[in-house]
Amino acid sequence: MEITTTYAIETLGTIAFAIAGSFAALQRRLDPFGVLIIAFVTSIGGGTVRDLLLGDTPVAWMRNVNYCLLILVTSIITIFFKNHIKKFKVTLFLFDSLGLGLFTLVGIQKGLDFGLGPGICIALGTITACFGGVIRDTLLNTIPLIFRKEIYATTCIVGGILFFTLNYFKVPSQITQISVISTIFLLRVIVVRYKLSLPKY
């Protein structure tokens, strides 16, 4: 994956999660500062945990202030247009699903950059994609999606397996990226649409 492509994917993921975090905060009727904080932790939470595990400090958003500015602008735009979008739940779900796919890919690539094996890379992709949502839901006093009945982290793991499978067969990188993002997004939509879940014990 080229550096420019990685940056573009991470930027799109940041925007997607900033919107998802903003809508989650708006559902709880937080003030603008609260919306910004929730958008911020949703966007950078998973990447921060990933970078700390890798010992890659200062973490990414501290080295590149553009991420913070991007989250700020996205949050303001989301607040401004909130009255034009009635179905907060659907909007939150779609952008959250898109962010899952984008950030899973970013986390996997970061693991590869550090020379780590496929299993650890998939774990890092899952952490990058999911832990921002965990922090968001915790701050909003909600049981995080990853711990509930919905299949959430599993879609990231499936996407990670697909990534390394396509790499093994030397599929072009751009096709691999699009396939992984699309698969995670569609799996998440299917899971919620048909109310699929992992077995309970």
Backbone bond lengths (Angstrom), bond angles and torsions (degrees), N, CA, C in turn:
res aa  C-N    CA-C-N  psi(-1)  N-CA   C-N-CA  omega(-1)  CA-C   N-CA-C  phi
1 M - - - 1.457 - - 1.524 109.35 -
2 E 1.273 117.72 128.94 1.438 121.41 -178.44 1.529 109.52 -74.28
3 I 1.350 114.09 154.65 1.459 119.40 -178.39 1.527 110.61 -59.50
4 T 1.333 117.78 -43.19 1.458 121.07 -179.27 1.524 111.16 -62.65
5 T 1.314 117.11 -38.44 1.458 121.10 178.48 1.524 110.48 -67.63
6 T 1.325 116.61 -42.98 1.457 121.32 177.92 1.520 111.01 -58.74
7 Y 1.325 115.55 -45.13 1.462 120.36 -179.35 1.524 110.69 -64.13
8 A 1.330 116.67 -40.26 1.467 120.65 179.60 1.527 110.58 -64.23
9 I 1.331 116.93 -43.35 1.463 121.21 -179.76 1.525 110.34 -65.36
10 E 1.339 116.41 -42.36 1.465 119.93 179.71 1.531 110.84 -66.08
11 T 1.322 116.57 -36.41 1.468 120.65 177.48 1.521 110.64 -64.18
12 L 1.337 116.83 -46.32 1.466 121.05 178.36 1.530 110.94 -62.49
13 G 1.330 116.29 -40.06 1.458 120.20 178.09 1.521 111.95 -63.99
14 T 1.332 115.97 -40.20 1.462 120.78 178.39 1.522 110.73 -62.50
15 I 1.326 116.38 -43.99 1.463 120.91 178.57 1.529 110.78 -63.25
16 A 1.344 116.07 -45.76 1.470 120.51 -178.46 1.528 111.25 -60.41
17 F 1.324 117.21 -45.97 1.463 120.46 -178.96 1.522 112.05 -73.51
18 A 1.335 117.33 -30.73 1.469 119.67 175.89 1.522 110.39 -64.40
19 I 1.336 116.35 -41.04 1.466 120.60 177.17 1.527 110.14 -66.47
20 A 1.335 116.79 -44.74 1.462 120.52 179.52 1.532 110.56 -60.74
21 G 1.332 116.92 -44.19 1.460 120.65 178.89 1.518 112.09 -64.98
22 S 1.313 116.41 -40.50 1.470 120.76 179.24 1.524 111.22 -62.52
23 F 1.324 116.78 -44.32 1.457 120.05 -179.76 1.528 111.51 -67.75
24 A 1.324 116.94 -35.94 1.462 119.84 176.49 1.527 110.28 -62.58
25 A 1.334 116.21 -41.25 1.459 120.97 178.67 1.525 111.25 -68.74
26 L 1.332 116.60 -38.56 1.461 120.48 179.48 1.526 111.11 -66.29
27 Q 1.332 116.45 -33.47 1.463 120.04 176.27 1.523 110.76 -60.94
28 R 1.333 116.01 -33.86 1.465 121.29 179.84 1.525 112.30 -89.85
29 R 1.335 117.09 6.14 1.463 123.66 176.79 1.538 112.87 58.44
30 L 1.322 116.46 42.23 1.458 120.37 175.95 1.521 110.04 -76.76
31 D 1.341 115.95 159.49 1.458 119.36 176.79 1.531 109.30 -77.21
32 P 1.353 117.94 170.84 1.479 120.04 -176.68 1.525 114.36 -53.81
33 F 1.342 117.19 -37.63 1.461 119.24 178.98 1.522 110.60 -66.03
34 G 1.324 116.40 -40.52 1.461 120.50 177.84 1.518 111.78 -63.94
35 V 1.323 116.25 -40.13 1.468 120.95 177.25 1.521 110.40 -60.40
36 L 1.339 116.06 -44.23 1.466 120.60 -179.90 1.529 111.79 -62.44
37 I 1.319 116.57 -43.40 1.468 120.38 -179.57 1.529 110.89 -63.53
38 I 1.332 116.89 -45.06 1.462 120.31 -179.94 1.529 110.64 -65.12
39 A 1.333 116.81 -40.96 1.472 120.28 176.68 1.521 110.68 -61.47
40 F 1.314 116.14 -40.43 1.460 121.59 -177.94 1.532 111.53 -64.81
41 V 1.337 116.42 -50.48 1.476 118.69 -177.49 1.524 111.39 -68.29
42 T 1.344 117.05 -32.11 1.468 119.65 177.74 1.521 110.69 -65.06
43 S 1.328 116.02 -39.50 1.466 121.02 -175.99 1.517 113.17 -76.56
44 I 1.334 116.97 -41.01 1.480 119.02 -171.47 1.528 113.49 -109.79
45 G 1.340 117.49 -4.82 1.465 119.51 -175.83 1.515 113.49 -60.86
46 G 1.345 116.47 -50.20 1.461 120.18 -178.56 1.514 112.55 -65.11
47 G 1.328 116.69 -42.11 1.464 120.56 178.60 1.511 112.46 -64.87
48 T 1.331 116.52 -34.46 1.469 120.83 178.30 1.528 110.63 -65.73
49 V 1.343 115.85 -46.58 1.477 119.73 178.03 1.524 110.22 -60.64
50 R 1.317 116.97 -43.38 1.472 122.04 178.99 1.520 111.51 -59.09
51 D 1.333 116.96 -49.68 1.464 120.74 -177.58 1.518 111.76 -64.93
52 L 1.343 117.47 -35.99 1.458 120.54 177.80 1.530 110.69 -66.46
53 L 1.325 116.94 -39.32 1.468 120.51 177.74 1.527 111.07 -64.64
54 L 1.323 116.17 -35.10 1.464 120.94 -179.63 1.527 112.62 -82.92
55 G 1.337 116.71 -11.23 1.456 120.28 -175.13 1.516 112.38 72.38
56 D 1.327 116.04 22.52 1.463 121.67 -179.35 1.532 108.80 -92.42
57 T 1.320 115.41 81.37 1.461 120.83 -176.36 1.533 110.79 -121.09
58 P 1.343 117.53 154.72 1.463 127.33 -7.63 1.531 110.98 -57.38
59 V 1.316 116.09 150.68 1.463 120.82 -175.96 1.526 110.15 -65.37
60 A 1.340 116.04 165.21 1.465 122.05 -167.81 1.517 114.10 -54.38
61 W 1.349 117.85 -45.41 1.458 119.13 -175.29 1.519 112.67 -70.89
62 M 1.328 117.87 -18.52 1.465 120.87 175.03 1.525 111.35 -79.27
63 R 1.329 115.82 -28.09 1.461 119.41 179.98 1.525 112.27 -84.54
64 N 1.331 116.03 -22.30 1.464 120.17 -177.85 1.523 109.12 -131.94
65 V 1.324 116.02 99.64 1.466 121.73 -176.09 1.527 111.81 -66.67
66 N 1.335 116.99 -14.51 1.464 119.99 179.46 1.528 112.28 -58.97
67 Y 1.351 116.78 -32.30 1.458 119.83 178.61 1.536 110.55 -63.48
68 C 1.325 116.40 -43.10 1.461 120.72 179.39 1.532 110.70 -63.71
69 L 1.325 116.25 -43.60 1.469 120.30 178.88 1.521 110.87 -64.25
70 L 1.324 116.07 -38.35 1.463 121.00 179.63 1.526 110.63 -63.42
71 I 1.327 116.54 -43.83 1.465 121.11 178.69 1.522 110.36 -64.16
72 L 1.335 116.34 -41.86 1.466 121.29 179.88 1.533 110.95 -60.53
73 V 1.320 115.89 -50.13 1.475 120.42 -178.77 1.518 110.97 -64.04
74 T 1.338 116.72 -43.89 1.466 120.70 179.94 1.524 111.40 -61.04
75 S 1.328 116.69 -41.75 1.468 121.15 -179.81 1.519 111.00 -64.21
76 I 1.325 116.32 -43.96 1.471 120.74 -179.80 1.535 110.41 -62.21
77 I 1.339 115.88 -44.24 1.471 119.76 179.30 1.527 110.48 -63.70
78 T 1.334 117.04 -40.60 1.463 121.14 179.25 1.521 111.13 -62.73
79 I 1.328 116.75 -43.85 1.465 120.96 178.03 1.528 110.23 -62.08
80 F 1.321 115.76 -41.32 1.469 120.85 -177.10 1.526 111.61 -63.79
81 F 1.341 115.56 -36.87 1.469 119.58 -176.16 1.524 113.20 -97.66
82 K 1.321 117.56 8.13 1.465 119.79 -174.81 1.525 112.88 -59.91
83 N 1.324 117.26 -33.50 1.466 120.34 -178.83 1.527 113.08 -72.89
84 H 1.334 116.15 -14.67 1.457 120.33 -179.41 1.525 112.17 -92.27
85 I 1.327 115.94 -7.61 1.466 120.15 -177.98 1.519 108.10 -121.64
86 K 1.313 116.37 109.78 1.461 120.89 -172.22 1.525 112.80 -83.46
87 K 1.327 116.51 -37.71 1.464 119.61 -173.17 1.528 110.45 -91.94
88 F 1.338 115.33 80.31 1.452 120.59 -179.32 1.528 111.69 -57.35
89 K 1.330 116.07 -42.17 1.462 120.55 -174.69 1.522 111.37 -62.71
90 V 1.336 116.33 -43.58 1.464 120.62 179.83 1.526 110.29 -66.31
91 T 1.329 116.56 -43.60 1.467 120.51 179.95 1.529 111.10 -62.33
92 L 1.321 115.95 -45.31 1.462 120.81 177.80 1.522 110.51 -58.19
93 F 1.336 116.27 -45.10 1.454 121.52 -177.80 1.530 111.81 -62.73
94 L 1.325 117.69 -45.16 1.462 121.45 -176.31 1.530 111.11 -66.31
95 F 1.321 117.30 -46.33 1.460 119.67 -179.46 1.524 111.86 -71.01
96 D 1.330 116.80 -32.98 1.457 120.00 176.28 1.526 110.37 -65.04
97 S 1.331 116.43 -40.59 1.468 121.18 179.13 1.528 111.22 -66.59
98 L 1.328 116.44 -41.10 1.463 120.57 177.44 1.530 110.76 -64.29
99 G 1.323 116.47 -43.15 1.459 120.39 177.81 1.512 112.83 -61.29
100 L 1.338 116.81 -35.92 1.467 120.94 177.03 1.520 110.88 -56.96
101 G 1.326 115.68 -49.04 1.465 119.67 -178.57 1.517 112.50 -64.78
102 L 1.316 116.43 -45.08 1.465 121.16 -177.27 1.525 111.61 -64.86
103 F 1.324 116.97 -46.87 1.464 119.79 -175.20 1.523 112.55 -77.63
104 T 1.332 117.69 -24.75 1.467 119.20 172.90 1.527 109.22 -60.91
105 L 1.314 115.16 -44.40 1.466 120.92 179.55 1.524 111.45 -63.41
106 V 1.323 116.72 -42.05 1.465 121.39 179.22 1.526 110.59 -62.08
107 G 1.341 117.03 -44.74 1.461 120.88 -179.07 1.516 112.60 -65.07
108 I 1.320 116.69 -39.60 1.471 120.71 177.55 1.523 110.39 -62.32
109 Q 1.326 116.01 -46.16 1.459 120.07 -179.71 1.525 111.56 -62.63
110 K 1.331 117.14 -37.55 1.463 120.57 179.12 1.524 110.12 -63.59
111 G 1.336 116.50 -40.22 1.458 120.13 176.77 1.515 112.03 -63.80
112 L 1.331 116.58 -40.93 1.469 120.51 177.20 1.521 111.55 -63.50
113 D 1.323 116.65 -38.30 1.473 120.80 178.04 1.521 111.53 -61.07
114 F 1.343 116.74 -27.92 1.460 121.61 178.78 1.524 111.91 -93.06
115 G 1.326 117.11 5.73 1.458 121.31 176.46 1.516 114.72 73.05
116 L 1.317 117.53 27.13 1.458 121.27 -177.61 1.529 111.08 -88.92
117 G 1.327 115.97 161.29 1.453 122.01 -177.53 1.521 112.36 -75.89
118 P 1.335 117.18 167.09 1.470 122.04 -177.27 1.530 113.85 -55.86
119 G 1.331 117.36 -44.03 1.467 120.11 -177.94 1.519 112.35 -60.67
120 I 1.338 115.93 -45.88 1.461 120.44 179.75 1.522 110.54 -67.80
121 C 1.325 117.06 -37.76 1.471 120.82 178.48 1.525 110.95 -62.09
122 I 1.335 116.25 -41.43 1.468 119.83 178.29 1.527 110.16 -65.04
123 A 1.340 115.92 -39.98 1.469 119.81 177.41 1.531 110.81 -62.32
124 L 1.327 116.33 -42.37 1.469 120.18 178.83 1.534 111.11 -65.63
125 G 1.331 116.51 -37.33 1.454 120.13 176.31 1.523 111.60 -62.96
126 T 1.328 115.86 -41.61 1.465 121.04 179.15 1.527 111.04 -66.34
127 I 1.323 116.55 -42.02 1.467 120.94 178.03 1.526 110.42 -62.91
128 T 1.326 116.31 -45.78 1.464 120.59 -179.52 1.521 110.99 -59.38
129 A 1.325 116.43 -40.36 1.452 121.01 -176.00 1.524 113.29 -78.57
130 C 1.324 117.52 -33.78 1.466 120.54 -168.36 1.523 116.11 -100.22
131 F 1.333 117.76 -31.12 1.461 118.33 -168.16 1.518 114.16 -74.43
132 G 1.334 118.05 -23.09 1.456 119.34 172.24 1.520 110.52 -63.19
133 G 1.335 115.84 -41.76 1.459 120.93 177.17 1.522 112.21 -65.96
134 V 1.330 116.75 -35.25 1.468 120.87 177.59 1.528 109.68 -62.25
135 I 1.333 116.43 -47.15 1.469 120.68 179.86 1.529 110.31 -64.36
136 R 1.344 116.15 -43.49 1.465 120.73 178.45 1.518 111.64 -56.90
137 D 1.332 116.39 -51.42 1.460 119.99 -176.86 1.525 111.61 -65.88
138 T 1.328 116.49 -35.46 1.467 120.21 178.01 1.520 110.91 -63.82
139 L 1.332 116.88 -44.80 1.465 120.79 178.96 1.528 111.62 -65.21
140 L 1.332 116.80 -29.99 1.465 121.23 179.52 1.529 111.85 -89.80
141 N 1.328 115.87 9.95 1.465 121.85 176.88 1.529 112.12 59.89
142 T 1.344 114.52 42.32 1.460 121.82 178.15 1.522 109.05 -124.32
143 I 1.325 117.68 142.49 1.464 119.91 175.22 1.524 107.84 -64.48
144 P 1.348 118.58 122.27 1.467 120.98 -177.27 1.524 112.27 -55.50
145 L 1.340 115.24 143.79 1.474 121.11 -179.38 1.517 112.10 -54.85
146 I 1.327 116.65 -36.04 1.467 120.92 -175.49 1.523 111.43 -63.72
147 F 1.340 116.74 -22.31 1.458 120.80 -178.39 1.526 112.73 -100.80
148 R 1.330 116.27 -0.94 1.454 119.83 -178.76 1.517 110.38 -97.51
149 K 1.336 115.58 -173.98 1.469 120.14 -172.42 1.528 112.53 -69.90
150 E 1.353 117.63 -24.34 1.457 119.32 -176.30 1.530 111.27 -66.21
151 I 1.335 115.92 142.60 1.460 120.78 175.36 1.528 107.78 -76.35
152 Y 1.314 116.81 112.14 1.469 121.72 -172.18 1.522 109.72 -122.49
153 A 1.327 116.13 -69.59 1.463 120.51 179.72 1.529 111.16 -64.88
154 T 1.324 116.55 -30.02 1.467 120.55 -178.75 1.527 111.53 -59.05
155 T 1.333 116.63 -35.92 1.469 119.38 179.24 1.526 110.77 -64.85
156 C 1.330 116.95 -34.99 1.464 120.76 177.05 1.526 110.92 -66.58
157 I 1.324 115.77 -40.67 1.467 120.53 179.61 1.531 110.03 -64.61
158 V 1.328 116.66 -42.88 1.470 120.59 177.54 1.527 109.87 -60.99
159 G 1.329 116.68 -43.50 1.464 120.80 177.60 1.515 112.03 -61.62
160 G 1.323 116.66 -39.10 1.464 120.85 178.41 1.517 111.96 -65.34
161 I 1.324 116.74 -41.62 1.470 120.86 177.64 1.527 110.04 -63.25
162 L 1.336 115.89 -41.36 1.456 120.13 177.71 1.530 110.95 -61.76
163 F 1.330 116.99 -40.26 1.466 121.51 179.39 1.524 111.04 -56.53
164 F 1.326 117.11 -50.42 1.464 120.40 -176.91 1.529 111.75 -73.89
165 T 1.319 116.66 -28.41 1.466 119.52 175.54 1.522 110.55 -65.77
166 L 1.333 116.71 -46.19 1.462 120.97 179.21 1.535 110.90 -66.33
167 N 1.332 115.85 -37.16 1.473 119.47 176.43 1.526 111.08 -62.73
168 Y 1.324 115.72 -39.20 1.465 120.72 -179.22 1.521 110.40 -61.11
169 F 1.321 116.24 -37.76 1.467 120.69 179.66 1.527 112.54 -90.29
170 K 1.344 115.20 12.03 1.475 122.51 174.76 1.531 113.14 57.01
171 V 1.304 115.08 40.80 1.474 120.44 174.12 1.530 107.67 -72.04
172 P 1.320 118.90 138.49 1.474 121.41 179.54 1.531 112.06 -51.42
173 S 1.335 115.82 142.66 1.471 121.27 -171.70 1.524 113.20 -58.95
174 Q 1.327 117.53 -40.10 1.464 119.32 -178.16 1.521 111.81 -66.04
175 I 1.326 116.98 -38.47 1.464 120.62 176.60 1.523 109.82 -65.97
176 T 1.326 116.23 -39.87 1.467 120.88 177.91 1.520 110.96 -61.05
177 Q 1.333 116.30 -46.18 1.463 120.65 -178.96 1.523 111.54 -61.22
178 I 1.334 115.75 -48.82 1.461 120.16 -179.17 1.527 110.58 -63.01
179 S 1.329 116.41 -39.96 1.462 120.97 -178.96 1.522 111.40 -63.78
180 V 1.335 116.37 -43.54 1.468 120.93 -178.44 1.525 110.38 -65.82
181 I 1.331 117.14 -48.15 1.462 120.83 -179.49 1.526 110.70 -61.69
182 S 1.328 116.07 -45.65 1.472 120.72 -178.71 1.526 111.42 -64.54
183 T 1.329 116.66 -40.85 1.462 120.93 -178.64 1.525 111.10 -63.27
184 I 1.330 116.51 -46.92 1.467 120.31 -179.83 1.523 110.45 -63.12
185 F 1.334 116.27 -44.13 1.464 120.28 179.82 1.527 111.35 -61.77
186 L 1.331 116.84 -48.68 1.462 120.98 -177.48 1.529 111.96 -67.52
187 L 1.334 116.53 -38.85 1.462 119.82 177.37 1.517 110.96 -60.48
188 R 1.326 115.48 -42.89 1.471 120.48 179.57 1.534 110.60 -63.22
189 V 1.325 116.57 -41.92 1.461 120.81 178.56 1.525 110.79 -63.77
190 I 1.331 116.31 -44.97 1.469 121.10 -179.81 1.526 111.08 -63.34
191 V 1.334 115.50 -42.90 1.466 120.50 -178.90 1.528 110.85 -59.71
192 V 1.327 116.10 -45.72 1.464 119.75 -178.78 1.527 110.95 -73.48
193 R 1.330 116.21 -39.55 1.479 120.26 -178.39 1.522 111.38 -61.01
194 Y 1.335 116.64 -41.40 1.464 120.14 -176.76 1.529 112.71 -103.87
195 K 1.330 115.89 9.75 1.470 122.46 174.81 1.533 111.81 54.38
196 L 1.333 114.98 46.78 1.462 120.26 177.56 1.521 109.22 -81.06
197 S 1.309 116.41 152.33 1.472 120.33 -179.91 1.517 109.77 -156.59
198 L 1.319 114.62 161.00 1.455 119.99 173.64 1.521 108.94 -75.68
199 P 1.339 118.24 154.80 1.470 120.04 -179.86 1.525 111.77 -64.38
200 K 1.323 115.86 145.53 1.462 121.21 178.91 1.522 109.93 -96.18
201 Y 1.342 114.69 150.12 1.476 119.35 178.46 1.515 109.30 -128.73
